[in-house]
Amino acid sequence: MNRRQLAKTLQAKLVVEYDDATTEPVFTNFQSADTALQLIFGLITERLDAGEEVSIAGFGRWKIRQSPGGMRRNPQTQAMVKVAPSNKVRFYPSSALKATVAGKPKAGARSARR
């Protein structure tokens, strides 16, 4: 799923339910849903750029990890190349996300015992 598909899904599924059982879409057009997604991704990027960790409960967290520099071997030429230190973004999925993807029951869910 790409950003465009995610925005279309968000536009279709996110609705406001009123007391009289009527519903109304939150995003009336694709552009507003896409703008909201861009805002969310932009906020995550800003916080990571500032060196902060971004955590979304039940989904996961993003963290900046420093990669040390040093000498590395070019696999095509076998020549040694000096690589500068850099920052890498690392995503750590939550246990609930891992369990859902693995097809297991959610962590912490209890079965009914009789």
Biopython code that builds the backbone (N, CA, C, O; Angstrom):
import numpy as np
from Bio.PDB.StructureBuilder import StructureBuilder

atoms = [
    (1, "MET", "N", (0.849, -1.167, 0.000)),
    (1, "MET", "CA", (0.000, 0.000, 0.000)),
    (1, "MET", "C", (0.895, 1.230, 0.000)),
    (1, "MET", "O", (1.813, 1.338, 0.813)),
    (2, "ASN", "N", (0.630, 2.143, -0.901)),
    (2, "ASN", "CA", (1.398, 3.379, -0.941)),
    (2, "ASN", "C", (0.597, 4.512, -0.292)),
    (2, "ASN", "O", (-0.520, 4.297, 0.180)),
    (3, "ARG", "N", (1.174, 5.725, -0.271)),
    (3, "ARG", "CA", (0.517, 6.848, 0.403)),
    (3, "ARG", "C", (-0.820, 7.187, -0.232)),
    (3, "ARG", "O", (-1.782, 7.496, 0.471)),
    (4, "ARG", "N", (-0.886, 7.130, -1.550)),
    (4, "ARG", "CA", (-2.136, 7.450, -2.255)),
    (4, "ARG", "C", (-3.248, 6.462, -1.867)),
    (4, "ARG", "O", (-4.376, 6.871, -1.592)),
    (5, "GLN", "N", (-2.929, 5.184, -1.847)),
    (5, "GLN", "CA", (-3.911, 4.173, -1.457)),
    (5, "GLN", "C", (-4.316, 4.328, 0.006)),
    (5, "GLN", "O", (-5.481, 4.138, 0.356)),
    (6, "LEU", "N", (-3.354, 4.673, 0.854)),
    (6, "LEU", "CA", (-3.645, 4.887, 2.268)),
    (6, "LEU", "C", (-4.579, 6.076, 2.450)),
    (6, "LEU", "O", (-5.506, 6.015, 3.258)),
    (7, "ALA", "N", (-4.350, 7.147, 1.715)),
    (7, "ALA", "CA", (-5.216, 8.334, 1.804)),
    (7, "ALA", "C", (-6.630, 8.017, 1.320)),
    (7, "ALA", "O", (-7.605, 8.466, 1.923)),
    (8, "LYS", "N", (-6.750, 7.253, 0.242)),
    (8, "LYS", "CA", (-8.076, 6.870, -0.260)),
    (8, "LYS", "C", (-8.818, 6.008, 0.758)),
    (8, "LYS", "O", (-10.017, 6.190, 0.968)),
    (9, "THR", "N", (-8.111, 5.075, 1.389)),
    (9, "THR", "CA", (-8.716, 4.229, 2.413)),
    (9, "THR", "C", (-9.135, 5.057, 3.620)),
    (9, "THR", "O", (-10.214, 4.847, 4.175)),
    (10, "LEU", "N", (-8.297, 5.985, 4.024)),
    (10, "LEU", "CA", (-8.610, 6.877, 5.137)),
    (10, "LEU", "C", (-9.855, 7.699, 4.823)),
    (10, "LEU", "O", (-10.727, 7.855, 5.677)),
    (11, "GLN", "N", (-9.941, 8.214, 3.630)),
    (11, "GLN", "CA", (-11.094, 9.014, 3.207)),
    (11, "GLN", "C", (-12.370, 8.165, 3.240)),
    (11, "GLN", "O", (-13.421, 8.648, 3.659)),
    (12, "ALA", "N", (-12.284, 6.924, 2.809)),
    (12, "ALA", "CA", (-13.467, 6.063, 2.742)),
    (12, "ALA", "C", (-13.922, 5.562, 4.111)),
    (12, "ALA", "O", (-15.122, 5.426, 4.348)),
    (13, "LYS", "N", (-12.988, 5.287, 5.007)),
    (13, "LYS", "CA", (-13.341, 4.635, 6.272)),
    (13, "LYS", "C", (-13.552, 5.570, 7.456)),
    (13, "LYS", "O", (-14.246, 5.207, 8.405)),
    (14, "LEU", "N", (-12.977, 6.747, 7.421)),
    (14, "LEU", "CA", (-13.077, 7.645, 8.570)),
    (14, "LEU", "C", (-14.332, 8.495, 8.454)),
    (14, "LEU", "O", (-14.402, 9.420, 7.645)),
    (15, "VAL", "N", (-15.320, 8.164, 9.278)),
    (15, "VAL", "CA", (-16.598, 8.880, 9.243)),
    (15, "VAL", "C", (-16.978, 9.329, 10.647)),
    (15, "VAL", "O", (-16.519, 8.767, 11.641)),
    (16, "VAL", "N", (-17.821, 10.348, 10.709)),
    (16, "VAL", "CA", (-18.369, 10.835, 11.968)),
    (16, "VAL", "C", (-19.778, 10.275, 12.093)),
    (16, "VAL", "O", (-20.580, 10.386, 11.165)),
    (17, "GLU", "N", (-20.081, 9.675, 13.239)),
    (17, "GLU", "CA", (-21.421, 9.141, 13.472)),
    (17, "GLU", "C", (-22.164, 10.085, 14.407)),
    (17, "GLU", "O", (-21.661, 10.459, 15.466)),
    (18, "TYR", "N", (-23.374, 10.462, 13.994)),
    (18, "TYR", "CA", (-24.205, 11.360, 14.782)),
    (18, "TYR", "C", (-25.222, 10.569, 15.589)),
    (18, "TYR", "O", (-25.413, 9.374, 15.362)),
    (19, "ASP", "N", (-25.882, 11.249, 16.544)),
    (19, "ASP", "CA", (-26.863, 10.599, 17.411)),
    (19, "ASP", "C", (-28.036, 10.010, 16.634)),
    (19, "ASP", "O", (-28.601, 8.999, 17.049)),
    (20, "ASP", "N", (-28.409, 10.622, 15.519)),
    (20, "ASP", "CA", (-29.554, 10.127, 14.752)),
    (20, "ASP", "C", (-29.152, 9.022, 13.766)),
    (20, "ASP", "O", (-29.877, 8.755, 12.807)),
    (21, "ALA", "N", (-27.995, 8.377, 13.999)),
    (21, "ALA", "CA", (-27.480, 7.247, 13.221)),
    (21, "ALA", "C", (-27.041, 7.625, 11.810)),
    (21, "ALA", "O", (-26.818, 6.739, 10.986)),
    (22, "THR", "N", (-26.913, 8.901, 11.514)),
    (22, "THR", "CA", (-26.384, 9.299, 10.215)),
    (22, "THR", "C", (-24.866, 9.400, 10.310)),
    (22, "THR", "O", (-24.305, 9.616, 11.384)),
    (23, "THR", "N", (-24.229, 9.242, 9.184)),
    (23, "THR", "CA", (-22.778, 9.347, 9.147)),
    (23, "THR", "C", (-22.366, 10.347, 8.077)),
    (23, "THR", "O", (-23.084, 10.596, 7.108)),
    (24, "GLU", "N", (-21.185, 10.908, 8.289)),
    (24, "GLU", "CA", (-20.649, 11.875, 7.344)),
    (24, "GLU", "C", (-19.142, 11.656, 7.275)),
    (24, "GLU", "O", (-18.497, 11.497, 8.311)),
    (25, "PRO", "N", (-18.570, 11.645, 6.070)),
    (25, "PRO", "CA", (-17.118, 11.442, 5.984)),
    (25, "PRO", "C", (-16.353, 12.613, 6.602)),
    (25, "PRO", "O", (-16.750, 13.770, 6.465)),
    (26, "VAL", "N", (-15.268, 12.299, 7.275)),
    (26, "VAL", "CA", (-14.420, 13.327, 7.874)),
    (26, "VAL", "C", (-13.702, 14.096, 6.769)),
    (26, "VAL", "O", (-13.616, 15.323, 6.803)),
    (27, "PHE", "N", (-13.192, 13.358, 5.795)),
    (27, "PHE", "CA", (-12.499, 13.982, 4.671)),
    (27, "PHE", "C", (-13.432, 13.944, 3.464)),
    (27, "PHE", "O", (-13.780, 12.869, 2.975)),
    (28, "THR", "N", (-13.829, 15.104, 2.992)),
    (28, "THR", "CA", (-14.779, 15.165, 1.888)),
    (28, "THR", "C", (-14.132, 14.900, 0.540)),
    (28, "THR", "O", (-14.829, 14.589, -0.426)),
    (29, "ASN", "N", (-12.820, 15.016, 0.457)),
    (29, "ASN", "CA", (-12.137, 14.724, -0.796)),
    (29, "ASN", "C", (-10.784, 14.078, -0.526)),
    (29, "ASN", "O", (-10.284, 14.085, 0.599)),
    (30, "PHE", "N", (-10.218, 13.529, -1.566)),
    (30, "PHE", "CA", (-8.931, 12.846, -1.458)),
    (30, "PHE", "C", (-7.834, 13.794, -0.998)),
    (30, "PHE", "O", (-6.985, 13.417, -0.189)),
    (31, "GLN", "N", (-7.844, 15.016, -1.504)),
    (31, "GLN", "CA", (-6.777, 15.973, -1.212)),
    (31, "GLN", "C", (-6.664, 16.251, 0.287)),
    (31, "GLN", "O", (-5.556, 16.347, 0.813)),
    (32, "SER", "N", (-7.798, 16.380, 0.979)),
    (32, "SER", "CA", (-7.742, 16.654, 2.417)),
    (32, "SER", "C", (-7.213, 15.448, 3.195)),
    (32, "SER", "O", (-6.483, 15.619, 4.171)),
    (33, "ALA", "N", (-7.570, 14.234, 2.776)),
    (33, "ALA", "CA", (-7.044, 13.037, 3.427)),
    (33, "ALA", "C", (-5.543, 12.917, 3.193)),
    (33, "ALA", "O", (-4.796, 12.569, 4.108)),
    (34, "ASP", "N", (-5.102, 13.202, 1.975)),
    (34, "ASP", "CA", (-3.684, 13.138, 1.642)),
    (34, "ASP", "C", (-2.897, 14.204, 2.410)),
    (34, "ASP", "O", (-1.782, 13.947, 2.863)),
    (35, "THR", "N", (-3.472, 15.387, 2.553)),
    (35, "THR", "CA", (-2.814, 16.460, 3.317)),
    (35, "THR", "C", (-2.649, 16.061, 4.783)),
    (35, "THR", "O", (-1.619, 16.349, 5.392)),
    (36, "ALA", "N", (-3.657, 15.399, 5.350)),
    (36, "ALA", "CA", (-3.572, 14.937, 6.736)),
    (36, "ALA", "C", (-2.458, 13.910, 6.897)),
    (36, "ALA", "O", (-1.707, 13.955, 7.871)),
    (37, "LEU", "N", (-2.347, 12.986, 5.944)),
    (37, "LEU", "CA", (-1.268, 11.994, 6.003)),
    (37, "LEU", "C", (0.098, 12.656, 5.890)),
    (37, "LEU", "O", (1.022, 12.312, 6.628)),
    (38, "GLN", "N", (0.227, 13.602, 4.974)),
    (38, "GLN", "CA", (1.499, 14.308, 4.826)),
    (38, "GLN", "C", (1.859, 15.050, 6.103)),
    (38, "GLN", "O", (3.031, 15.106, 6.473)),
    (39, "LEU", "N", (0.873, 15.619, 6.780)),
    (39, "LEU", "CA", (1.111, 16.308, 8.048)),
    (39, "LEU", "C", (1.621, 15.335, 9.108)),
    (39, "LEU", "O", (2.568, 15.643, 9.831)),
    (40, "ILE", "N", (1.001, 14.173, 9.200)),
    (40, "ILE", "CA", (1.419, 13.168, 10.184)),
    (40, "ILE", "C", (2.851, 12.711, 9.907)),
    (40, "ILE", "O", (3.678, 12.658, 10.816)),
    (41, "PHE", "N", (3.138, 12.380, 8.638)),
    (41, "PHE", "CA", (4.486, 11.939, 8.289)),
    (41, "PHE", "C", (5.500, 13.055, 8.502)),
    (41, "PHE", "O", (6.634, 12.795, 8.905)),
    (42, "GLY", "N", (5.105, 14.283, 8.238)),
    (42, "GLY", "CA", (5.990, 15.425, 8.453)),
    (42, "GLY", "C", (6.313, 15.615, 9.927)),
    (42, "GLY", "O", (7.451, 15.921, 10.283)),
    (43, "LEU", "N", (5.306, 15.433, 10.791)),
    (43, "LEU", "CA", (5.539, 15.560, 12.239)),
    (43, "LEU", "C", (6.487, 14.476, 12.742)),
    (43, "LEU", "O", (7.367, 14.748, 13.558)),
    (44, "ILE", "N", (6.308, 13.250, 12.257)),
    (44, "ILE", "CA", (7.210, 12.164, 12.651)),
    (44, "ILE", "C", (8.633, 12.485, 12.204)),
    (44, "ILE", "O", (9.584, 12.300, 12.963)),
    (45, "THR", "N", (8.775, 12.964, 10.976)),
    (45, "THR", "CA", (10.094, 13.314, 10.449)),
    (45, "THR", "C", (10.744, 14.429, 11.255)),
    (45, "THR", "O", (11.936, 14.361, 11.553)),
    (46, "GLU", "N", (9.975, 15.458, 11.612)),
    (46, "GLU", "CA", (10.507, 16.577, 12.414)),
    (46, "GLU", "C", (11.046, 16.090, 13.750)),
    (46, "GLU", "O", (12.142, 16.474, 14.159)),
    (47, "ARG", "N", (10.279, 15.248, 14.427)),
    (47, "ARG", "CA", (10.698, 14.764, 15.745)),
    (47, "ARG", "C", (11.952, 13.897, 15.635)),
    (47, "ARG", "O", (12.846, 13.992, 16.475)),
    (48, "LEU", "N", (12.020, 13.056, 14.609)),
    (48, "LEU", "CA", (13.214, 12.235, 14.422)),
    (48, "LEU", "C", (14.420, 13.101, 14.091)),
    (48, "LEU", "O", (15.524, 12.847, 14.574)),
    (49, "ASP", "N", (14.211, 14.123, 13.269)),
    (49, "ASP", "CA", (15.293, 15.035, 12.905)),
    (49, "ASP", "C", (15.811, 15.782, 14.127)),
    (49, "ASP", "O", (16.989, 16.132, 14.191)),
    (50, "ALA", "N", (14.927, 16.027, 15.100)),
    (50, "ALA", "CA", (15.325, 16.698, 16.332)),
    (50, "ALA", "C", (16.005, 15.735, 17.313)),
    (50, "ALA", "O", (16.417, 16.140, 18.400)),
    (51, "GLY", "N", (16.120, 14.462, 16.926)),
    (51, "GLY", "CA", (16.789, 13.483, 17.780)),
    (51, "GLY", "C", (15.880, 12.803, 18.776)),
    (51, "GLY", "O", (16.353, 12.088, 19.659)),
    (52, "GLU", "N", (14.579, 13.014, 18.651)),
    (52, "GLU", "CA", (13.629, 12.407, 19.581)),
    (52, "GLU", "C", (13.147, 11.059, 19.062)),
    (52, "GLU", "O", (13.236, 10.762, 17.870)),
    (53, "GLU", "N", (12.642, 10.261, 19.975)),
    (53, "GLU", "CA", (12.027, 8.993, 19.630)),
    (53, "GLU", "C", (10.536, 9.240, 19.423)),
    (53, "GLU", "O", (9.928, 10.012, 20.163)),
    (54, "VAL", "N", (9.945, 8.593, 18.426)),
    (54, "VAL", "CA", (8.514, 8.720, 18.161)),
    (54, "VAL", "C", (7.872, 7.375, 18.453)),
    (54, "VAL", "O", (8.283, 6.353, 17.904)),
    (55, "SER", "N", (6.859, 7.373, 19.321)),
    (55, "SER", "CA", (6.225, 6.130, 19.731)),
    (55, "SER", "C", (4.718, 6.233, 19.541)),
    (55, "SER", "O", (4.098, 7.208, 19.964)),
    (56, "ILE", "N", (4.133, 5.222, 18.902)),
    (56, "ILE", "CA", (2.684, 5.138, 18.735)),
    (56, "ILE", "C", (2.249, 3.835, 19.387)),
    (56, "ILE", "O", (2.601, 2.751, 18.922)),
    (57, "ALA", "N", (1.479, 3.946, 20.472)),
    (57, "ALA", "CA", (1.062, 2.780, 21.244)),
    (57, "ALA", "C", (0.299, 1.800, 20.360)),
    (57, "ALA", "O", (-0.577, 2.197, 19.592)),
    (58, "GLY", "N", (0.636, 0.523, 20.473)),
    (58, "GLY", "CA", (-0.018, -0.513, 19.707)),
    (58, "GLY", "C", (0.505, -0.661, 18.291)),
    (58, "GLY", "O", (0.097, -1.582, 17.583)),
    (59, "PHE", "N", (1.399, 0.222, 17.858)),
    (59, "PHE", "CA", (1.950, 0.140, 16.509)),
    (59, "PHE", "C", (3.465, -0.053, 16.551)),
    (59, "PHE", "O", (3.987, -1.029, 16.011)),
    (60, "GLY", "N", (4.163, 0.874, 17.189)),
    (60, "GLY", "CA", (5.610, 0.746, 17.277)),
    (60, "GLY", "C", (6.275, 2.073, 17.555)),
    (60, "GLY", "O", (5.617, 3.068, 17.859)),
    (61, "ARG", "N", (7.597, 2.073, 17.444)),
    (61, "ARG", "CA", (8.336, 3.309, 17.690)),
    (61, "ARG", "C", (9.473, 3.436, 16.683)),
    (61, "ARG", "O", (10.026, 2.445, 16.205)),
    (62, "TRP", "N", (9.802, 4.681, 16.378)),
    (62, "TRP", "CA", (10.922, 5.007, 15.502)),
    (62, "TRP", "C", (11.994, 5.639, 16.354)),
    (62, "TRP", "O", (11.706, 6.413, 17.267)),
    (63, "LYS", "N", (13.240, 5.302, 16.048)),
    (63, "LYS", "CA", (14.357, 5.807, 16.829)),
    (63, "LYS", "C", (15.531, 6.032, 15.887)),
    (63, "LYS", "O", (15.710, 5.295, 14.917)),
    (64, "ILE", "N", (16.330, 7.056, 16.178)),
    (64, "ILE", "CA", (17.534, 7.314, 15.401)),
    (64, "ILE", "C", (18.680, 6.525, 16.018)),
    (64, "ILE", "O", (18.902, 6.569, 17.228)),
    (65, "ARG", "N", (19.404, 5.804, 15.168)),
    (65, "ARG", "CA", (20.545, 5.017, 15.609)),
    (65, "ARG", "C", (21.765, 5.510, 14.841)),
    (65, "ARG", "O", (21.708, 5.693, 13.625)),
    (66, "GLN", "N", (22.856, 5.721, 15.547)),
    (66, "GLN", "CA", (24.071, 6.172, 14.885)),
    (66, "GLN", "C", (24.847, 4.972, 14.366)),
    (66, "GLN", "O", (25.102, 4.008, 15.088)),
    (67, "SER", "N", (25.211, 5.060, 13.104)),
    (67, "SER", "CA", (26.013, 4.019, 12.473)),
    (67, "SER", "C", (27.464, 4.488, 12.471)),
    (67, "SER", "O", (27.763, 5.568, 11.961)),
    (68, "PRO", "N", (28.362, 3.694, 13.031)),
    (68, "PRO", "CA", (29.757, 4.142, 13.077)),
    (68, "PRO", "C", (30.396, 4.131, 11.690)),
    (68, "PRO", "O", (30.045, 3.328, 10.825)),
    (69, "GLY", "N", (31.313, 5.019, 11.515)),
    (69, "GLY", "CA", (32.072, 5.052, 10.264)),
    (69, "GLY", "C", (33.185, 4.024, 10.310)),
    (69, "GLY", "O", (33.314, 3.282, 11.284)),
    (70, "GLY", "N", (33.963, 3.980, 9.289)),
    (70, "GLY", "CA", (35.090, 3.061, 9.267)),
    (70, "GLY", "C", (35.373, 2.569, 7.866)),
    (70, "GLY", "O", (34.863, 3.116, 6.888)),
    (71, "MET", "N", (36.172, 1.553, 7.776)),
    (71, "MET", "CA", (36.539, 0.984, 6.487)),
    (71, "MET", "C", (35.590, -0.172, 6.160)),
    (71, "MET", "O", (35.340, -1.043, 6.994)),
    (72, "ARG", "N", (35.067, -0.160, 4.926)),
    (72, "ARG", "CA", (34.176, -1.217, 4.460)),
    (72, "ARG", "C", (34.700, -1.711, 3.112)),
    (72, "ARG", "O", (35.389, -0.990, 2.391)),
    (73, "ARG", "N", (34.359, -2.944, 2.796)),
    (73, "ARG", "CA", (34.788, -3.518, 1.527)),
    (73, "ARG", "C", (33.687, -3.364, 0.490)),
    (73, "ARG", "O", (32.540, -3.737, 0.736)),
    (74, "ASN", "N", (34.039, -2.809, -0.682)),
    (74, "ASN", "CA", (33.120, -2.717, -1.809)),
    (74, "ASN", "C", (32.950, -4.128, -2.375)),
    (74, "ASN", "O", (33.932, -4.731, -2.808)),
    (75, "PRO", "N", (31.718, -4.672, -2.381)),
    (75, "PRO", "CA", (31.545, -6.065, -2.821)),
    (75, "PRO", "C", (31.840, -6.294, -4.300)),
    (75, "PRO", "O", (32.144, -7.420, -4.693)),
    (76, "GLN", "N", (31.756, -5.251, -5.130)),
    (76, "GLN", "CA", (32.018, -5.437, -6.567)),
    (76, "GLN", "C", (33.516, -5.422, -6.885)),
    (76, "GLN", "O", (34.009, -6.241, -7.660)),
    (77, "THR", "N", (34.221, -4.478, -6.272)),
    (77, "THR", "CA", (35.652, -4.338, -6.591)),
    (77, "THR", "C", (36.562, -4.923, -5.527)),
    (77, "THR", "O", (37.762, -5.068, -5.758)),
    (78, "GLN", "N", (36.025, -5.258, -4.383)),
    (78, "GLN", "CA", (36.769, -5.767, -3.235)),
    (78, "GLN", "C", (37.732, -4.736, -2.653)),
    (78, "GLN", "O", (38.555, -5.071, -1.802)),
    (79, "ALA", "N", (37.636, -3.477, -3.107)),
    (79, "ALA", "CA", (38.502, -2.420, -2.593)),
    (79, "ALA", "C", (37.956, -1.923, -1.261)),
    (79, "ALA", "O", (36.744, -1.905, -1.047)),
    (80, "MET", "N", (38.850, -1.522, -0.371)),
    (80, "MET", "CA", (38.445, -0.963, 0.915)),
    (80, "MET", "C", (38.071, 0.507, 0.701)),
    (80, "MET", "O", (38.778, 1.248, 0.016)),
    (81, "VAL", "N", (36.950, 0.913, 1.298)),
    (81, "VAL", "CA", (36.423, 2.259, 1.127)),
    (81, "VAL", "C", (36.143, 2.835, 2.514)),
    (81, "VAL", "O", (35.604, 2.146, 3.380)),
    (82, "LYS", "N", (36.508, 4.093, 2.718)),
    (82, "LYS", "CA", (36.224, 4.744, 3.990)),
    (82, "LYS", "C", (34.783, 5.253, 3.966)),
    (82, "LYS", "O", (34.376, 5.936, 3.025)),
    (83, "VAL", "N", (34.011, 4.917, 5.008)),
    (83, "VAL", "CA", (32.608, 5.302, 5.122)),
    (83, "VAL", "C", (32.466, 6.218, 6.327)),
    (83, "VAL", "O", (32.956, 5.906, 7.413)),
    (84, "ALA", "N", (31.796, 7.345, 6.135)),
    (84, "ALA", "CA", (31.585, 8.313, 7.216)),
    (84, "ALA", "C", (30.474, 7.828, 8.158)),
    (84, "ALA", "O", (29.581, 7.097, 7.730)),
    (85, "PRO", "N", (30.521, 8.226, 9.427)),
    (85, "PRO", "CA", (29.431, 7.885, 10.339)),
    (85, "PRO", "C", (28.135, 8.532, 9.858)),
    (85, "PRO", "O", (28.157, 9.598, 9.243)),
    (86, "SER", "N", (27.004, 7.881, 10.142)),
    (86, "SER", "CA", (25.719, 8.429, 9.710)),
    (86, "SER", "C", (24.627, 8.021, 10.687)),
    (86, "SER", "O", (24.809, 7.125, 11.511)),
    (87, "ASN", "N", (23.495, 8.695, 10.578)),
    (87, "ASN", "CA", (22.328, 8.371, 11.388)),
    (87, "ASN", "C", (21.382, 7.503, 10.569)),
    (87, "ASN", "O", (21.168, 7.755, 9.383)),
    (88, "LYS", "N", (20.823, 6.491, 11.199)),
    (88, "LYS", "CA", (19.874, 5.588, 10.566)),
    (88, "LYS", "C", (18.572, 5.616, 11.353)),
    (88, "LYS", "O", (18.579, 5.736, 12.578)),
    (89, "VAL", "N", (17.458, 5.505, 10.644)),
    (89, "VAL", "CA", (16.157, 5.415, 11.303)),
    (89, "VAL", "C", (15.860, 3.942, 11.518)),
    (89, "VAL", "O", (15.965, 3.134, 10.595)),
    (90, "ARG", "N", (15.494, 3.604, 12.732)),
    (90, "ARG", "CA", (15.180, 2.218, 13.075)),
    (90, "ARG", "C", (13.738, 2.170, 13.558)),
    (90, "ARG", "O", (13.331, 2.999, 14.371)),
    (91, "PHE", "N", (12.957, 1.204, 13.065)),
    (91, "PHE", "CA", (11.573, 1.013, 13.502)),
    (91, "PHE", "C", (11.498, -0.238, 14.349)),
    (91, "PHE", "O", (11.985, -1.296, 13.948)),
    (92, "TYR", "N", (10.884, -0.123, 15.529)),
    (92, "TYR", "CA", (10.701, -1.244, 16.429)),
    (92, "TYR", "C", (9.196, -1.500, 16.539)),
    (92, "TYR", "O", (8.496, -0.725, 17.191)),
    (93, "PRO", "N", (8.682, -2.566, 15.918)),
    (93, "PRO", "CA", (7.245, -2.822, 15.988)),
    (93, "PRO", "C", (6.817, -3.228, 17.395)),
    (93, "PRO", "O", (7.587, -3.846, 18.130)),
    (94, "SER", "N", (5.578, -2.876, 17.765)),
    (94, "SER", "CA", (5.067, -3.265, 19.078)),
    (94, "SER", "C", (4.751, -4.749, 19.077)),
    (94, "SER", "O", (4.633, -5.361, 18.016)),
    (95, "SER", "N", (4.614, -5.327, 20.257)),
    (95, "SER", "CA", (4.301, -6.754, 20.351)),
    (95, "SER", "C", (2.913, -7.028, 19.776)),
    (95, "SER", "O", (2.680, -8.102, 19.222)),
    (96, "ALA", "N", (1.983, -6.068, 19.900)),
    (96, "ALA", "CA", (0.645, -6.248, 19.334)),
    (96, "ALA", "C", (0.708, -6.309, 17.809)),
    (96, "ALA", "O", (0.015, -7.124, 17.200)),
    (97, "LEU", "N", (1.523, -5.466, 17.187)),
    (97, "LEU", "CA", (1.684, -5.490, 15.734)),
    (97, "LEU", "C", (2.339, -6.787, 15.290)),
    (97, "LEU", "O", (1.917, -7.388, 14.303)),
    (98, "LYS", "N", (3.365, -7.222, 16.009)),
    (98, "LYS", "CA", (4.039, -8.474, 15.677)),
    (98, "LYS", "C", (3.067, -9.654, 15.741)),
    (98, "LYS", "O", (3.060, -10.515, 14.861)),
    (99, "ALA", "N", (2.246, -9.680, 16.800)),
    (99, "ALA", "CA", (1.290, -10.773, 16.968)),
    (99, "ALA", "C", (0.241, -10.767, 15.862)),
    (99, "ALA", "O", (-0.140, -11.828, 15.370)),
    (100, "THR", "N", (-0.230, -9.590, 15.466)),
    (100, "THR", "CA", (-1.233, -9.491, 14.409)),
    (100, "THR", "C", (-0.667, -9.986, 13.081)),
    (100, "THR", "O", (-1.329, -10.741, 12.369)),
    (101, "VAL", "N", (0.545, -9.570, 12.747)),
    (101, "VAL", "CA", (1.169, -9.979, 11.497)),
    (101, "VAL", "C", (1.448, -11.482, 11.501)),
    (101, "VAL", "O", (1.345, -12.137, 10.464)),
    (102, "ALA", "N", (1.800, -12.026, 12.659)),
    (102, "ALA", "CA", (2.102, -13.450, 12.770)),
    (102, "ALA", "C", (0.836, -14.301, 12.824)),
    (102, "ALA", "O", (0.917, -15.527, 12.751)),
    (103, "GLY", "N", (-0.346, -13.665, 12.953)),
    (103, "GLY", "CA", (-1.601, -14.406, 13.005)),
    (103, "GLY", "C", (-1.898, -14.998, 14.360)),
    (103, "GLY", "O", (-2.714, -15.912, 14.479)),
    (104, "LYS", "N", (-1.245, -14.487, 15.376)),
    (104, "LYS", "CA", (-1.457, -14.987, 16.729)),
    (104, "LYS", "C", (-2.467, -14.100, 17.439)),
    (104, "LYS", "O", (-2.683, -12.964, 17.018)),
    (105, "PRO", "N", (-3.101, -14.597, 18.520)),
    (105, "PRO", "CA", (-3.991, -13.734, 19.295)),
    (105, "PRO", "C", (-3.221, -12.567, 19.887)),
    (105, "PRO", "O", (-2.029, -12.681, 20.175)),
    (106, "LYS", "N", (-3.894, -11.460, 20.065)),
    (106, "LYS", "CA", (-3.233, -10.267, 20.595)),
    (106, "LYS", "C", (-2.674, -10.521, 21.975)),
    (106, "LYS", "O", (-3.250, -11.258, 22.776)),
    (107, "ALA", "N", (-1.535, -9.894, 22.238)),
    (107, "ALA", "CA", (-0.891, -10.030, 23.543)),
    (107, "ALA", "C", (-1.798, -9.444, 24.612)),
    (107, "ALA", "O", (-2.347, -8.357, 24.432)),
    (108, "GLY", "N", (-1.958, -10.143, 25.704)),
    (108, "GLY", "CA", (-2.776, -9.653, 26.800)),
    (108, "GLY", "C", (-4.235, -10.046, 26.689)),
    (108, "GLY", "O", (-4.990, -9.834, 27.638)),
    (109, "ALA", "N", (-4.665, -10.612, 25.563)),
    (109, "ALA", "CA", (-6.054, -11.028, 25.394)),
    (109, "ALA", "C", (-6.241, -12.348, 26.135)),
    (109, "ALA", "O", (-5.441, -13.273, 25.993)),
    (110, "ARG", "N", (-7.295, -12.423, 26.916)),
    (110, "ARG", "CA", (-7.567, -13.621, 27.692)),
    (110, "ARG", "C", (-8.731, -14.368, 27.082)),
    (110, "ARG", "O", (-9.703, -13.771, 26.619)),
    (111, "SER", "N", (-8.619, -15.674, 27.089)),
    (111, "SER", "CA", (-9.730, -16.480, 26.597)),
    (111, "SER", "C", (-10.731, -16.681, 27.716)),
    (111, "SER", "O", (-10.366, -16.670, 28.891)),
    (112, "ALA", "N", (-11.997, -16.864, 27.355)),
    (112, "ALA", "CA", (-13.059, -17.062, 28.355)),
    (112, "ALA", "C", (-12.928, -18.461, 28.941)),
    (112, "ALA", "O", (-12.896, -19.446, 28.203)),
    (113, "ARG", "N", (-12.851, -18.550, 30.267)),
    (113, "ARG", "CA", (-12.753, -19.847, 30.942)),
    (113, "ARG", "C", (-14.036, -20.110, 31.685)),
    (113, "ARG", "O", (-14.616, -19.210, 32.294)),
    (114, "ARG", "N", (-14.471, -21.340, 31.633)),
    (114, "ARG", "CA", (-15.686, -21.720, 32.370)),
    (114, "ARG", "C", (-15.458, -22.971, 33.136)),
    (114, "ARG", "O", (-16.362, -23.450, 33.819)),
]
sb = StructureBuilder()
sb.init_structure("model")
sb.init_model(0)
sb.init_chain("A")
sb.init_seg("    ")
for serial, (resi, resn, name, xyz) in enumerate(atoms, 1):
    if name == "N":
        sb.init_residue(resn, " ", resi, " ")
    sb.init_atom(name, np.array(xyz, "f"), 0.0, 1.0, " ", f" {name:<3s}", serial, name[0])
structure = sb.get_structure()
